[in-house]
Amino acid sequence: MKIKTRWLAIFLVMGMVLAACSPDDGSPDTTGDEPTDTTEAPGSPGTTDGPSDTTAPPTGEVLTDIGVDAENKVIRLGYLSDLSGPFAALVGAINAGAQIYWEGVNSSGGIDGWTIEMVVRDTGYDPAAHTTFYQELKDETVMIAQSTGSPHTVGILDQLAADGVLAIPLTWYSGWSDETLNANLLHHGMNYCLEAHQLLGYITDNNEVSTIAVASIPNDFGLDSAAGAVQAADTLGLDVVYDGSGAIIPAAEGPENPDEIANAIVGADPDVVFITGRSQDTEAVYSLAVGQGLEAIWTGGFPTYSPRFIAPGSPIADQVVRDWVLSFYATPWADGNAGITAFSQAALDAGLPASEFYTEGAVEATIAHAVLAQAIANGDLTQAGVLAAGKSLENVGLNGLGPDESYTGSMNDQLQRVSYIVGPDAEGLAAGGTGFALLESNYTHPLVADYDFTGACYSLG
């Protein structure tokens, strides 16, 4: 594979390079020598000297056990991914971003000469399958670089602890900052609950609003997000005129009860609607509500939304542009910093359509990169050594792809309080962009800055 010199040059100049960072359209399980996606793609962000919190690699041999081929200097990372379930389109794009990242690392000498292999399993978003595939990957990989789904990840916590394996959740559940849950996890991004505080704080600061309707699907994503919205509404003095937390009943193609939810929202006549579910749930409810003439500010957890709402020919595009505001966990392409510009160009050069979700895959990979670099610096690439390295990282810089992360200190020290406020951009989407306009970069509302984390907003039991 050829690496584009412009991609590498940007990061060399920045001092960041490649050494030590919802319809169904799934992809097959992979255990080959290259990352999953077969698309040729250049480069990834990183640093020539490794992450800022690592030391020079030791001169002696590196200890290894499961998931590492010491003779050939290959490190295998496990991915428990939903590639055929309700979040297949999203997770497929995320994994494509991870592949772009790791191909760039491998093509530029790896991590101190170690190359990375993605080992992917399609869980179909089924908790039982998730656990079964974890049992396979714990004997094949040095860490789980992606564990998709909150209850799915909770379901393997005891096994992660017993096996001494580290995992990066692909879920923004508010419980991941809880020390009783996160002993073997490296969370990232603003959690669903705090995201609601961030969004409603931003909306109330910039609009005259006094009432809110809340609606969600009845799972961890929906209920964690809705709980945050209700909490934030109380703090901000918003009157909750309809609380449909958990009231949206998802079915295969959309909600079972879109009319019921839309009618309840329209009847409440709110200034703000906070809705969280799959994008097909949101689209059905929103279309019915605006069809009845409701004009309100709409928002919710980021996976709720899809750029197809404003795609050319969409009957609701104009209303969506008028109504919606969202928060994203990683840096939007529209931010334009050198890191995100280089990465987004790499995705486009790989022949991929513009999508913010590739960045999430690179963020996960950057965190795993920092973990592995620290483990190599410590001289210990065993599963236990990788776990210890990950939990020692005081600051992981994401090289412009998102806000820095921390995995030491108190729960409040580790809590991510920065996100990016975005709105729909129909013209940009039609011109080949991602469909998001940046409203605020590296944003923290005072409500979020002052938030005292004592535990998850919604308990998974």
N, C-alpha and C positions, 0 to 999 in steps of 0.2 A: 504494500500500500504506500502511496506517495503522500507525504505531509506537505501541505502548502506552506511555503516559506513565509508568506505574509502573516499567517496564523501564528507561527512560532515567533516571528520577529516582534509582534506586538507584546508578547509576554516576556520575551527577553529584555525588551526596553523597560517594561514595568518591573522587572525583577521577579517575574512570576513565570515559571515554566514547568516543564513536564518531568519532574523528578519526584521528588518525594513529598495532588490536591487532596352519553355513554352507550353507544351501539357497540356490538361485538366485532372485533377484528383481530383476534388473537394470533399468536405465533407459537411455533412448536417448542417443546423442551429442548435444551441444548446442553451438551457436555463436551463440545469440541475445544480446540485450542484457541479459538477466537471468540470474542463476545458474541452474544446471541444474534443480533441483527446482521444480515449479510451485506448491508449497504456499505460500500467503501466510504470512509469519512475521515477528515483530517482532525488532528490535534485536540488538545484540552488544556485548561488552565492549570497552573501549578507553580512551583518555584524552583529555581536552579539549586538553591541551598536547602530545599525541603521546607516543611511548615515551620513557622517561627518558633514553635515550642519544642523543636527536636534538637538533638545534638548530633555531632558527626558520627557516622556509622562506626561501630567497633571494628578493630582489625581482626579479631578472632572469628571463629565460626559462629553462625547464627543457629540457635536451637530451633528445631522444627518438630512437628508431629503430624497431625491430621490436616489435610488440605494443602500441603506444601510439598512440591517436588524439588528437594534441595539440589539434586544433581543437575537438573535443567533450569533451576531458579524460576519456577512457576508457582504462583500463588492463586488458589482457587477460591472464589467468593460465591456464596449461595444467594440466590434470588427466589423468594417465595412470592410469586406475582400472579395477579388476576389478569389472565390474558384471554379468558373466554367467558367471564361473568359480567356483572353489571358495570364494572369500571374498566372493562377491557380496553376501550379506546384511550382512556386517560393513561392507564398503566403501560400500554404498548408504546405510547409516545415517551413516557418517562424512561422506559428501558432503552429506547432508541437514543435518548440523551446520554444515558450511562455508557452505551456502547461507543458513541462518539468520543466521550471522555477517555475511556480505557484504551481504545485504539490509538488515540493520540499519545497516551503515556507509553504504551508498548512500542510504538514506532519511534519513540524518542529516547529509547534506552531503558524504559521501565522505571521502577523505583529502586535506585541504586543497583540496576542490573536485573532486578526481579520483574518479570512480566506477569500480567493479570489475566485470569481466565474467568469469565462469567459462567456460572452453572445455574441455569434457570429451570424452575418448575412452575407449571401453570396450575394454580390452586382452584381456578374457577370461582374464587371468593367463597369457597366452602370450608368451614372450620375443620371438619374432619380430614379433608384432603390436605389442608394446610399442615396439620399435625403429622399426617403420614409422610408428606414430603420432607418435613423437618427431620424426621427420623432418618431419612436417606441422606440429607445434606449434612447433618452433623457428623457423619462419618466420611464425608467427601470434601468438605470445605473448611477453611480456617475461621470463617465468621459468616453470619447471615447479613449480607449487605442491603437487603430489602426484605421486610416482612409486611405484606400488604394486609391491612384491616386491623381494627382495634380488638374486637373479640377474638379474632384469629391469633393475634399476637399475645393477648392475655392467656389464651389457651395453651401457649407453649412456654410461659414464663417459668413455671416450676422446672420444666425440662431444661431450659436454658441455664437456670441456676445449678441444677444437678450436673449438667454436662460442662459447665464453665465456658459457655459460648456467648459471644457478643452478637447483638442484632441491632439493626437500624430500622425502626418502624416506618412504613409508608402509611402514615395516618397522623393526624394532628390532634389526637385525643388529649384532653387536658390532664389526664392522669399520668402522662409520661414524665411529668416533672415531680411526681410523688416518689419520695425515696423508698416507699414500701413496694413500688412497682418497677422502678427503673434500674435496679442493680445490674442488670445485664443489657440495658438499652442505651442507645444514643439518640435522643429525640432531636428534632430540628424544626424550625419554622414556628410561627405563632400558632398556639393551639386554637381549636374551634371556639371555645368559650371566650377566650380573650379577644379573638378576632371579632366577636360580636360587640364587645365593649369598644374596640377600636373603631369599628364602622359606625356605630350609633353615636359615639363621641364626635367623630368627624361630621356626620350628618347634622347633628344638633348645633354644632358650631357654625355651620354654613347655610342653615335653612331654618325658617320659622316653623317648627313642628311641635306638636303637643300630644299626639296619639299614635299608637303603634298596634299593628296586628302581627301575631307570630304564628307560623305554621311550619310543621316539619314532618319528616318520615319518622317512624318509631324505632330507630336504631341508634347506635352510639353517635354517629355523625349528626343525625338530626336532633337528638335530644341533648347532646352536649352543647351544640350550637344554640338551640332554643333556650336552654337554661341560661347561657351567657346573655342572650338577648333580654330575657325577663329580668335578670339581675341588673344589667346596664340600664334598662328602662326605669327601674325603681330608683337607681342612683341619680339618673338624669332628670327625673321628674316627669317621664312620659307615661301617659295613661294607657295601659294595655286594654284595648277595647275588644280584642279577640285573642284568646290563647288557644291555638290549635297545635300545641306541642304534641307531636306524635300522631296527629289526626290524619295525615296524608297516608293512605294505604297503597304501597307500591305494588304494581303488577308487572307482567313481562314488558309491555310496551309503554307503560305510563301508569298513573295512579288509577285505582279502582273508583275513586270518588272525587274527581276533579270538580264537578259541578257543586257538590256539597261544600268543598273548601272555598271555591271561588265565590259562591253566594254568601258564605259567612264573612269573608273578607270585605266584599262589596257592601254588605249590609252594615258592617261596622264603620265603614267610611273612614279609614285611618289616613293619617298623613304619611306614615312609613309602614311598609310591609317587610318584615324579616322572614324569609322563607328558606328552608334548607331541605334538600333532597337530591335525588338524581336529576340531571338536567331535563330528562323527559317528563319528570313530575312537575318541575317548575314551569316548563314550557306550556303544559296543558292548563295548569291553574292560572298562570299569568294571561294566557291568550283569552280565556273565558272572562277573567276579571276586567281586562281593558276593553274587551268586546262589550261589556256592560257600561262602559264609560268611566271606569275608575281612573283617576289620576292621582298617583302617589309616588313617593320615592321607594324603589324596591332594592333590596339587598339581601345578603345571606352568605353562608359559607361558600368559599370560592368554587369547589367542585359542583355546586348547585347550577352554575352558569355554563353556557356553551356559546362560542362565537357563532354557531349556526343560527342563533336567534336574530343576528343582524346580517346574515349572508344575503347576497343578491337574490331577490325574489321572495324573501321572507315577508309574510303578511304583517308581522309585528315589529319589523326592523325600526321604523320611525319611533314607535312608542318605547322600545327598549333603549334607544339612544337618549330619549327624553328622560327616562325614569331610573335607569340603573346606575349604581355605584358599588364597587367591590374592593376587597382587599386581597392581595396576592402575597404568598409566603416567600417567594424568591424574587429576584430582580426582573421586572418586565423588560422585554426587548427595547421598548421605547425609552428606557432610562438613558441609554446611549453611552454608558461608561465603557472604558476600553475592554474590560473583561467580558461584559455581556455582548458587546458588539462583535468581538472576535468569536465568541462561542456561537452566537446566532448565525454569523456568516458561515461557520463551519457546518452547521446544520443545513443551511441552504445549499452549500457546496456539495453536501452529501446527497442532494436531491430530495430532501424532506420538505414538506410544506411548512410554512411558518407556524409555530406553536410555542406558547409559553411553557408547556409541560416538559419539553426536552430539558429545560433548565433545571427542573426538579431532579431529573435523573443525574445531571452533572453535579448538583448539590450533594446528593447521596454519595456519589462517587468521590467527591472532594473530601467528604468526611471520612470515608473508608480509606482514602489515600493518606490522610493525616494519621490515622490509626496505624496503618501498616508502616509508614515512615518512622513513627515513634517506636513501634515494635522492633523494626530492623535496627534502629539506633540503640535500643536496649539490648540487642543481641538475642531476642526471644520471639520467634515467630510461631510458637506453639499456640493452641487455642487459648490457653490460660494467659500466655504472654500478650496476645492480642487484646484480650479482655482488659488486662491490667493497663495496657498502653492507652486504650480508648478512654477508660475512666480516669486517666491522669491528665487529660488534655484540658488545660485551663482556658485556652483560646484557640479556636479553629477559624482561621481567616478563609473566606470563600472567594477571594480574588475577584470581587465585583459581581458574583453570581447570586449573592444574598447577604443578609446580615451575619456577622460572626456568631459562632456558637461557643458555649462553655459547658464543660461537664464536670466541674469541681465546685465546691462550696455548697451553700444551702439551696433549697428548692427555689427560693426567690432569686438567688444568684444565677441559677441556670435558666430561668424563665426567659423565653424570647419575647421581647417587647417591641420589636421593630417589624413593620410590614410596609407594603407599597399600596397606595390607594389608586385604583384605576377605574376608568369608565369605558363604555363601548365606543369603538371607532369604526363605523361602517365604511367610511371612505378608505381608511387604511387597510381594512380587510379586503375590500374590492381591489386594492392596488397590490395585494400580495403580502400584506402584513398580518400580524397576529389578531388584529381586531380589538386591541386594547390601547387606550390613551392613558398616559401617566398623569395623575393628578397630584400625587405627593410621593416623593421618594424618601426612603429611610424615615418613615413617619412613626411617631409615638404620641398618642393622645395623652393628656394629663391623667385621664381616668385609668389608662393602662400603665403609665409610669408609676402611679401610686398604688396599683393593685397588689394586695397582699395575698399571695398564694398559700392556702392551707390545705388544699386537696382538690380532687377532680370536681368539676361542676356537676357532672353526671356520673353515677357509679355504674360500672359494668357488672357489679355483683361479685 
